[in-house]
Each structure stands twice: as structure tokens, then as C-alpha cells.
Amino acid sequence: MTEIITTYDVANTNVAIPMDRDEFYREQVKISKRGEKPSRAAGIIAVFLFNSHGEIFIQKRAYTKGHNPGLFDKSIGGHIQEGNTSDYTTMVETIQELQTPSMVLKNRDDFLKTFNLLKDYIKTVSIIQYIKTEPNLLSRVIDEKKVNIANVSSLYFGVYDGRIRPVDREAKGILWYSFDELIMEMNKMPEAFTQDLHFYIKKYEREMRDFISIIMS
């Protein structure tokens, strides 16, 4: 089935351009093989889930995935389909990848109010805060080769204490790490983790530790 995703011209990421997902990657892989910079960027979400003990959830990508198969990755990721917002995509992906319902809040104040109101119910629903949207350039393993792909990424942090049931075609398995344990593992075996995960952990370590301190207080 054709999937139409939101893409952007890298020279103007303010205007969304719908494009077939497979066509987008075929085009960008060819450009990367020629040694050229990406011409388009894909709209994606990147979600990091934590539990109330301050542990971070990491998924192992299924070996059947076309991108980054078998690597350890962020909690949830996905493409933004044409006509959908990043918030809506986040709610859909939590169901599709982890069979976990979610509430997405747009700012820290709304997150804190909702978390304090529903902290006794985070075994049944994940509470997620939007952090920011930014362009980035990250490599992916596609057909056993690293390819540079441009993205317009919407970042989210969330808290959830309930059962996670990964969908076989989406995630091979799940692990909970303390933040320090995760960094130690990533330093020991960097190639076992996606570049996405390396990028976000390095760039947003302070913000993630701050978020952990809030949900553990």
C-alpha cells in the first residue's frame, strides 16, 4: 500500500510537500550514492519514554525493517503522513509500535498538570510532552549501507509505567536502561545503536536528565 509522507525541500522547510515514501528514499539514496547533499527532508517523530524510576525504554528494531534492522533505537519513531500533525502521529505510533495509548501535551506546564493529575494511572496511559522540531541530517543503514537522510524531526519525552507489547514487525524487543547504563553501553558498542539514538542522547542529555528528575520527584 502506498504511504504518502510529509517531506520538505531542504532549502525551505516551512512548506510541506507530500511524497510517496518509497519514492522519497529511492531518490535520496541515489543522491547519497553520488556523494551529493540531500535535496529533501522527511517529517518524522522521535519519542523517548521513561518510567517513574527514571529508566529509559529502548527498542531493538526488527530484522525485517528496511532501515537500521537489528539496531537499538529510540523508544518510538515514525514518519508523519500527509495531512497529519506530529502530535497525532505520536499518538498513532505509540499504539502501532507498542500497543500503548498516549496523551500528548504541547508544553511543560500542561505536561506537569496532567502528570500530577494522572500519575496514579500511568500504568494505563503514557503522558508525553512535545519538546521541539528541528532539521537534522542523520545516517541510516539501508540495504546494509549507510545513507545520509535529511529530516525535520519533532522530539517528544514521555512517562509510562505500564506493560509494553511490541509489535513483531516493528520492534524485535525492548529494554529498560538507567540513563548512565545506556550511555555506558553505547560507548562500549556504538555500532549496535542507531545514529539517531547517538545524536539525541548526546544533544539532549541535559534535557533528558531534567525530565527524569521531574517524573521521579
Salt bridges, closest charged atoms under 4 A:
GLU3 OE1 - ARG21 NH1 3.25
GLU27 OE1 - ARG40 NE 3.41
GLU36 OE2 - ARG34 NE 3.11
ASP73 OD2 - ARG61 NH1 3.66
ASP73 OD2 - LYS74 NZ 3.36
ASP87 OD2 - LYS106 NZ 3.41
ASP110 OD1 - LYS113 NZ 3.66
GLU134 OE1 - LYS132 NZ 3.84
GLU134 OE1 - LYS203 NZ 2.96
GLU170 OE1 - LYS65 NZ 2.99
ASP180 OD1 - ARG209 NH2 2.66
GLU191 OE1 - LYS146 NZ 3.66
ASP196 OD2 - LYS74 NZ 3.02
GLU205 OE2 - ARG209 NE 2.95
GLU207 OE2 - ARG206 NH2 3.29
ASP210 OD2 - ARG108 NH1 3.38
